[in-house]
């Protein structure tokens, strides 16, 4: 494909060919582009529910790095994604073209270390050749980029950020666990020489490690046209973040002002993450990236694509959606955009704050590219959504006790998620499903495309839901649970805890499910001697604009899966059946009572 079309030179004609080859992006004259931009509003797919328009895409080209920075890489290293699961260059350009069509005009290439990628020069040319890309930037550790800089500039790279956390060679080796300080300094000088203006130098500030060099970095801007950006230390998996290492923006600025009292604030551009300052008469400037102490979430316009093809709408969020799987499954551009739009609409107003973030699961920083894979990262999210909706319709139509969510009559049991995904796709293409979409399913339109229900105008009311699940264990496993002799521990207690946790995490697991503020979640278990089974009852309550049926169902299902997991070494014949809604109250659709009632919620 692209590699056959484009070799090393990057003429206007070749760029046009690359754009058409990867995305069918129609080429227009510059006058036509400007006219369209003035009349066409920003893409709804890239606009979140808070009105933030995401025109900036950060793409991680690789998880590999030739440094081992302490704040980025866990000491034991990371488990890299198999190469076959990493996005190919063609896939990167294809997805980038799709985002650019919707309004992205700035792309930043990150890693790992992006220059490790063998086709980095070609890839820069292909991406800059996409009509609509105004800025193509790169973040690098500067270790090996010096020799590539002239060709990268010629290929279309506009902006360059080089990471450097110390001006002392010995300390550099301690922080990065590698040698190479002089080569990074050489890369900074070379970048200035070839015309990158300004060269941005990223410095992560850590108390007791490099906070004593703040003024030395400011002094670096006296003779060099660089923009030194001091970045607050941020919590990620494996970097041993703690508050004692944290140096706030205010403390950094106070220390600098004690040596440079005449430093003054510059005017920041819209969506800037850095608060810019300058010492009078100095060639360069400094800035402060205050992700922790003074977050800039309200103006965030960034989306992230990880090396393995997952879309992250927030650097500090664990939720991800696999665009790689969607692309490789043959999903159309319009369906891909629906998937992207759903993820963007679920972006929260702000991240949780540094103390909460330090306790949350997220990728190590190196796997984000400058990120707990969910089920959504393994199966195509739309298929999973349609699958659950389809089964709910079948269950409602059959009106029988055996027509629960996971009935044998609905789908054969399978432990292979990709097999499940394949079944979903065949189901989605059926005429009977499409006819049901038009009248029955609220989360999809008439074409079967996923859409999140808008609940803005719905009134707040008390919502209650109860769900159940039955786990048929067999005699041996049942007796072990009853006598509390399962080696993994107290099965019923662990299942209860897991079910409650499942209720709280529902919106992270189920695509298009609203984030409901639960006021109560509870799980109870009941042993059924006659059938060697466990009956799980899960309840959820909230005062909100939408119901909690999914929270109750997820809670029951997670509790049932926990029982299975803890007992699978005793019996392989465990069956989970009849995961279903038993009761719900509140909301516009009124109350619902199943054929088996639970007396108390």
C-alpha positions in Angstrom: 0.0 0.0 0.0 1.6 3.3 1.2 5.1 1.9 1.2 4.7 1.0 -2.4 3.4 4.4 -3.3 5.8 6.6 -1.4 9.6 6.1 -1.0 11.7 8.8 0.3 10.9 12.1 -1.5 7.9 14.1 -0.4 6.6 16.2 -3.3 3.1 17.7 -3.4 1.9 15.0 -5.8 3.2 12.2 -3.6 1.5 13.6 -0.6 -1.8 13.8 -2.6 -1.4 10.2 -3.5 -0.8 9.2 0.1 -3.9 11.0 1.3 -6.1 9.4 -1.3 -4.6 5.9 -0.7 -5.2 5.8 3.1 -8.5 7.5 3.6 -10.2 8.6 0.5 -9.8 12.2 1.7 -10.8 14.3 -1.3 -8.3 16.9 -2.4 -9.7 20.4 -2.8 -8.1 23.7 -3.6 -7.0 25.8 -0.7 -9.8 28.2 -1.4 -12.4 25.5 -1.2 -11.0 24.2 2.1 -11.1 27.7 3.6 -14.7 28.2 2.4 -15.8 24.9 3.9 -14.1 25.6 7.2 -15.9 28.9 7.5 -19.4 27.3 6.9 -19.0 23.8 8.5 -19.2 23.5 12.3 -16.7 21.3 14.2 -17.4 17.6 14.1 -19.9 16.3 16.6 -17.9 13.1 16.8 -15.0 14.9 18.4 -17.0 17.3 20.6 -17.7 16.0 24.1 -20.8 16.7 26.2 -19.0 19.7 27.8 -18.5 21.4 24.5 -14.8 20.7 24.2 -13.7 20.3 20.6 -10.8 17.8 20.2 -8.6 19.0 17.3 -5.4 17.5 18.7 -4.4 13.8 18.3 -1.4 12.3 20.1 -0.3 9.0 18.5 2.1 6.6 20.2 4.2 4.9 17.5 5.8 2.3 19.8 5.9 1.1 23.4 9.7 0.6 23.1 12.2 3.0 24.5 16.0 3.1 24.8 15.8 4.8 28.2 14.3 3.6 31.5 13.2 6.9 33.2 12.2 6.3 36.8 9.0 8.4 36.6 7.9 6.7 33.4 9.1 3.1 33.4 8.5 0.7 36.3 11.8 -0.6 37.6 11.0 -4.2 36.6 10.1 -2.9 33.1 6.8 -3.4 31.2 5.3 -6.3 29.2 5.4 -5.0 25.6 2.4 -5.7 23.3 3.3 -8.4 20.7 4.3 -6.7 17.5 1.4 -8.1 15.5 -1.0 -6.3 17.9 0.8 -2.9 17.4 -0.7 -0.6 14.7 0.9 -0.8 11.3 2.0 2.4 9.5 -0.9 2.0 7.1 -3.4 1.7 10.1 -1.9 4.7 11.8 -2.3 6.9 8.7 -5.8 5.5 8.0 -7.0 6.4 11.5 -5.2 9.7 11.5 -6.9 10.6 8.2 -10.3 9.7 9.8 -9.6 12.1 12.7 -8.3 14.8 10.4 -11.5 14.6 8.3 -13.5 15.4 11.4 -11.4 18.5 12.4 -8.1 17.4 13.9 -5.4 19.7 12.6 -2.5 18.9 15.1 -0.9 15.5 15.5 1.9 14.7 17.9 4.0 11.5 17.6 5.1 10.0 20.9 6.2 6.6 22.2 7.9 4.9 24.0 10.6 6.6 21.8 9.1 7.3 18.3 12.5 7.4 16.6 13.0 3.7 17.3 10.4 3.0 14.6 12.3 2.1 11.5 10.0 3.9 9.1 9.8 7.1 11.1 10.9 9.4 8.3 8.4 7.9 5.9 5.6 8.0 8.5 6.2 11.7 9.1 5.9 12.4 5.4 2.7 10.3 5.0 1.0 12.0 8.0 2.1 15.5 7.0 0.7 14.7 3.5 -2.8 14.3 4.9 -4.8 17.4 3.8 -5.8 19.3 6.9 -2.8 18.6 9.1 -1.4 22.0 10.0 1.0 20.9 12.8 2.9 17.7 13.0 4.9 17.5 16.3 7.1 14.9 18.0 8.1 14.2 21.6 11.5 12.4 21.8 14.1 11.6 24.5 16.7 13.1 22.1 19.1 10.1 22.4 19.3 9.3 18.7 17.3 11.9 16.8 20.1 14.3 15.9 21.1 12.5 12.8 17.5 12.3 11.6 16.6 15.9 12.2 17.3 17.4 8.7 15.2 14.6 7.0 12.4 14.9 9.6 12.2 18.6 9.0 12.2 18.1 5.2 9.5 15.4 5.6 7.2 17.9 7.3 7.8 17.8 11.1 6.9 21.2 12.5 7.5 21.1 16.2 9.9 19.2 18.4 9.8 18.4 22.2 13.0 16.9 23.7 12.8 15.4 27.2 15.6 16.4 29.6 15.3 16.3 33.3 18.8 17.3 34.4 21.7 19.4 33.2 24.2 17.0 35.1 25.4 13.9 33.2 25.7 11.8 36.4 22.2 12.6 37.5 20.9 11.9 33.9 22.3 8.4 34.2 20.6 7.9 37.6 17.2 9.2 36.4 17.2 7.3 33.1 19.2 4.3 34.1 21.2 4.8 30.9 24.0 7.0 29.6 23.5 9.6 26.9 23.3 13.1 28.3 25.7 14.6 25.9 23.8 13.1 22.9 20.6 14.7 24.2 22.3 18.1 24.4 23.6 17.6 20.9 20.1 16.9 19.7 18.8 20.2 21.2 21.5 22.2 19.5 21.0 20.4 16.2 17.2 21.0 16.4 17.9 24.7 16.8 20.3 24.6 13.9 18.0 23.0 11.4 15.2 25.5 12.2 12.8 24.1 14.8 11.6 27.2 16.6 11.4 27.1 19.5 12.7 23.7 20.6 10.7 22.6 23.6 12.6 20.9 26.4 10.4 18.9 28.8 11.6 18.6 32.4 9.7 16.5 35.0 10.3 18.2 38.3 10.8 15.9 41.4 11.6 17.1 44.9 15.1 16.1 46.1 16.1 14.9 42.6 16.2 17.9 40.2 14.2 20.7 41.8 17.6 22.3 42.7 18.2 22.8 39.0 15.2 24.9 38.2 17.2 28.1 37.9 19.9 26.4 35.8 17.2 25.4 33.3 16.0 29.0 33.2 19.6 30.2 32.6 19.7 27.8 29.6 17.1 30.0 27.9 19.5 33.0 28.0 21.6 31.9 25.0 19.4 29.2 23.5 16.0 29.7 21.8 14.4 26.9 23.8 11.1 26.7 25.6 11.8 24.8 28.9 8.6 23.4 30.2 8.6 22.3 33.9 6.1 19.4 34.3 4.6 18.5 37.6 5.3 14.9 38.7 2.3 12.8 37.8 1.1 9.4 39.1 1.2 6.4 36.8 1.4 2.6 37.4 4.9 1.6 38.5 6.5 5.0 38.9 6.2 4.9 42.8 4.5 8.3 42.9 4.1 9.9 46.3 3.4 13.4 47.5 6.8 13.8 49.0 8.3 13.9 45.5 5.7 16.4 44.2 6.7 20.0 43.6 3.8 22.3 42.7 3.8 25.0 40.1 3.6 27.7 42.8 6.6 26.3 44.6 8.6 26.1 41.4 7.7 29.6 40.4 8.6 31.0 43.9 12.0 29.4 43.7 12.7 30.8 40.3 11.5 34.3 41.2 13.9 34.4 44.1 16.7 34.3 41.5 14.9 36.0 38.6 12.6 38.6 40.2 11.9 40.3 36.8 10.5 37.1 35.1 7.1 38.0 33.6 4.1 36.1 32.4 3.4 35.8 28.6 0.1 35.5 26.9 -0.9 31.9 26.4 -2.7 30.6 23.3 -6.0 28.9 23.5 -5.8 25.3 24.7 -2.1 25.8 25.9 -1.2 23.3 28.6 1.9 25.4 29.6 1.8 28.7 31.6 4.5 30.7 29.8 7.1 33.0 31.4 10.1 34.9 30.2 13.2 36.6 31.6 13.7 40.0 29.9 16.5 39.8 27.3 16.7 36.0 27.2 16.3 34.3 23.9 14.1 31.5 25.1 11.3 31.1 27.7 10.0 28.8 30.3 6.6 27.3 31.1 4.8 25.3 33.7 2.6 22.3 32.9 0.3 22.1 36.0 -1.6 18.9 35.4 -1.9 18.2 39.1 -2.1 21.5 41.1 -4.0 23.6 38.6 -5.5 21.3 36.0 -6.4 22.6 32.6 -9.1 19.9 32.0 -11.7 22.6 31.1 -9.9 23.5 27.9 -8.5 20.0 27.0 -8.6 19.3 23.3 -6.5 16.2 23.2 -7.2 12.6 22.3 -4.6 9.8 22.5 -4.1 6.7 20.3 -1.9 4.1 22.0 0.6 2.0 20.1 -1.7 -1.0 20.3 -4.6 1.0 18.8 -6.6 2.0 21.8 -8.3 5.4 22.0 -7.9 7.2 25.4 -9.9 10.3 25.8 -8.0 11.3 29.0 -4.4 10.7 29.9 -5.4 9.8 33.5 -8.3 7.6 32.6 -8.2 3.8 32.5 -11.0 3.5 30.0 -9.9 2.6 26.5 -11.6 1.5 23.2 -9.8 -0.6 20.6 -9.9 1.1 17.2 -7.4 -1.4 16.0 -9.8 -4.3 16.5 -12.6 -2.3 15.0 -10.4 -1.4 12.0 -9.2 -5.0 11.5 -12.7 -6.4 11.7 -13.6 -4.4 8.6 -15.7 -1.8 10.3 -16.7 1.1 7.9 -15.5 4.6 8.4 -19.0 5.7 9.5 -19.1 3.0 12.2 -15.6 3.9 13.3 -16.7 7.5 13.8 -19.7 6.4 15.8 -17.4 4.4 18.0 -15.0 7.3 18.4 -17.9 9.7 19.1 -19.3 7.5 21.8 -15.9 7.4 23.6 -15.5 11.2 23.3 -19.0 11.8 24.7 -18.1 9.7 27.8 -15.1 11.9 28.6 -15.4 13.3 32.1 -15.3 17.0 33.0 -11.9 16.6 34.8 -9.6 14.0 36.1 -9.8 12.8 39.7 -6.9 14.8 41.2 -3.4 13.6 42.1 -4.2 11.8 45.4 -7.1 9.8 43.9 -5.1 9.1 40.7 -2.2 7.7 42.7 -4.6 4.9 43.9 -6.2 4.2 40.5 -5.2 1.7 37.9 -3.8 3.1 34.6 -1.2 2.1 32.2 2.5 2.9 33.0 3.3 6.2 31.4 5.5 4.6 28.7 2.5 2.5 27.5 0.4 5.7 27.1 2.9 7.5 25.0 3.2 10.8 26.8 -1.7 5.1 29.5 -6.2 -2.2 32.8 -7.3 -3.1 29.3 -11.1 -3.5 29.4 -13.4 -5.8 27.5 -13.9 -3.0 25.1 -10.2 -3.3 24.2 -10.6 -6.9 23.2 -14.0 -7.0 21.4 -15.3 -4.4 19.1 -17.4 -2.2 21.4 -20.3 -1.7 19.0 -20.7 -5.5 18.6 -20.7 -6.0 22.3 -23.4 -3.4 22.8 -25.5 -4.8 20.0 -25.0 -8.3 21.3 -26.4 -7.4 24.8 -29.3 -5.4 23.3 -30.2 -8.3 20.9 -30.2 -10.8 23.7 -32.4 -8.5 25.8 -34.9 -8.3 23.0 -34.9 -12.1 22.6 -35.4 -12.6 26.3 -38.3 -10.1 26.4 -40.0 -11.7 23.4 -39.7 -15.3 24.7 -41.1 -14.5 28.1 -39.9 -17.8 29.6 -37.8 -18.6 32.6 -35.1 -20.2 30.4 -34.7 -17.2 28.2 -32.3 -15.4 30.5 -29.5 -13.2 29.2 -27.1 -16.2 28.8 -29.5 -18.9 27.8 -28.2 -21.9 25.9 -31.1 -21.4 23.5 -29.8 -18.0 22.6 -26.1 -18.6 22.0 -23.8 -21.5 22.5 -21.4 -21.2 25.4 -18.0 -20.0 24.5 -14.9 -18.8 26.3 -13.4 -17.3 23.2 -14.1 -13.5 23.0 -13.2 -13.3 19.4 -15.6 -16.1 18.6 -18.3 -14.2 20.5 -17.4 -11.1 18.5 -17.7 -13.0 15.2 -21.1 -14.3 16.3 -22.2 -10.8 17.0 -21.1 -9.6 13.6 -23.1 -12.3 11.8 -26.1 -11.4 14.0 -25.7 -7.7 13.3 -26.0 -8.4 9.5 -29.2 -10.3 9.8 -32.4 -8.7 8.4 -34.4 -9.6 11.5 -32.0 -7.7 13.7 -32.1 -4.6 11.5 -35.9 -4.6 11.5 -35.8 -4.7 15.3 -33.4 -1.8 15.4 -36.0 0.5 13.8 -38.6 0.0 16.5 -37.1 -1.6 19.6 -33.6 -0.6 20.3 -33.0 2.8 21.9 -29.2 2.8 21.8 -29.0 2.4 18.0 -30.4 4.3 15.0 -32.4 2.8 12.1 -29.1 1.7 10.5 -28.0 -0.2 13.5 -25.3 2.4 14.5 -24.6 3.0 18.2 -25.8 6.2 19.8 -25.8 7.3 23.4 -29.3 8.2 24.8 -29.5 11.9 25.7 -30.9 12.2 29.3 -30.4 15.9 29.7 -34.1 16.7 29.8 -35.2 13.8 31.9 -36.3 14.5 35.5 -34.3 13.2 38.4 -36.1 10.5 40.4 -35.3 7.6 42.6 -34.4 4.5 40.6 -34.2 1.0 42.0 -33.3 -2.2 40.2 -32.9 -5.8 41.2 -31.2 -8.6 39.2 -30.4 -12.2 39.7 -28.0 -14.8 38.5 -28.0 -18.6 39.1 -24.7 -20.5 39.3 -25.1 -24.3 39.0 -22.0 -25.8 40.7 -22.4 -29.5 40.8 -22.3 -31.4 44.1 -18.6 -31.3 44.8 -18.1 -27.5 44.4 -21.4 -26.8 46.1 -20.4 -28.8 49.2 -17.0 -27.1 49.3 -18.7 -23.7 49.3 -21.2 -24.6 51.9 -18.5 -26.0 54.2 -16.2 -23.1 53.4 -13.5 -25.4 52.2 -12.6 -23.8 48.9 -8.8 -23.2 48.9 -9.1 -19.7 47.4 -11.2 -18.5 50.4 -14.7 -17.6 51.3 -16.4 -17.7 47.9 -19.7 -16.1 48.9 -18.1 -13.2 50.7 -15.7 -12.5 47.8 -18.5 -12.7 45.3 -20.6 -10.2 47.3 -17.7 -7.7 47.3 -17.0 -8.3 43.6 -20.7 -7.7 42.7 -20.7 -4.4 44.5 -17.6 -3.3 42.7 -19.1 -4.4 39.4 -22.1 -2.2 40.0 -19.8 0.8 40.6 -17.8 0.1 37.4 -20.7 -0.5 35.1 -20.3 2.6 33.0 -16.6 1.7 32.4 -17.5 -1.8 31.1 -20.7 -1.3 29.1 -20.4 1.0 26.0 -22.9 3.9 26.0 -24.1 3.2 29.6 -24.4 6.4 31.6 -22.3 7.1 34.6 -24.9 6.9 37.4 -24.3 8.2 40.9 -25.2 5.2 43.0 -26.6 5.8 46.5 -26.7 2.1 47.4 -25.5 -1.3 46.0 -26.0 -4.6 47.6 -25.4 -8.3 46.8 -26.9 -11.2 48.7 -26.4 -14.9 48.0 -28.6 -17.9 48.7 -27.7 -21.6 48.6 -30.1 -23.9 46.7 -29.6 -27.4 48.0 -32.0 -29.1 45.5 -29.9 -28.0 42.5 -26.4 -27.6 44.0 -26.6 -24.0 43.0 -26.1 -20.4 44.2 -28.7 -17.7 43.6 -27.2 -14.2 43.5 -29.5 -11.2 44.1 -28.0 -7.8 43.3 -29.7 -4.5 43.9 -28.8 -0.9 43.0 -30.4 2.4 43.9 -29.8 6.0 42.6 -31.4 9.4 42.4 -30.7 10.2 38.8 -32.0 10.9 35.3 -31.6 7.3 34.1 -32.2 3.8 35.6 -29.9 1.4 37.3 -30.9 -1.8 35.6 -27.5 -2.2 34.1 -25.8 -1.6 37.4 -27.8 -4.4 39.0 -27.3 -6.8 36.0 -23.6 -6.1 35.9 -23.4 -6.6 39.7 -25.1 -10.0 39.5 -23.0 -11.1 36.5 -19.7 -10.1 38.1 -20.6 -11.9 41.3 -21.5 -15.0 39.4 -18.3 -15.0 37.4 -16.4 -14.6 40.7 -18.1 -17.8 42.0 -17.0 -19.5 38.8 -13.5 -18.3 39.1 -13.0 -19.4 42.7 -14.5 -22.9 42.0 -13.3 -23.7 38.5 -10.4 -25.8 40.0 -13.0 -28.1 41.6 -15.4 -28.4 38.7 -15.2 -27.6 35.0 -19.0 -28.1 34.6 -20.2 -25.0 36.3 -23.0 -23.2 34.5 -24.1 -19.6 34.8 -27.7 -19.1 33.8 -30.6 -16.8 34.0 -28.8 -13.5 34.5 -31.9 -11.3 34.3 -33.7 -8.3 35.6 -36.1 -9.2 38.4 -37.6 -5.8 39.4 -37.2 -2.1 38.7 -38.9 1.0 39.8 -38.8 4.6 38.8 -38.4 6.3 35.4 -40.6 7.1 32.5 -41.2 3.5 31.5 -42.7 2.8 35.0 -42.2 -0.2 37.2 -41.4 -3.7 36.1 -41.8 -7.0 38.0 -40.5 -10.3 36.8 -42.0 -13.7 37.4 -39.8 -14.3 40.4 -40.0 -11.4 42.9 -37.6 -10.4 45.6 -39.5 -9.1 48.6 -37.0 -6.4 49.8 -34.6 -4.2 47.9 
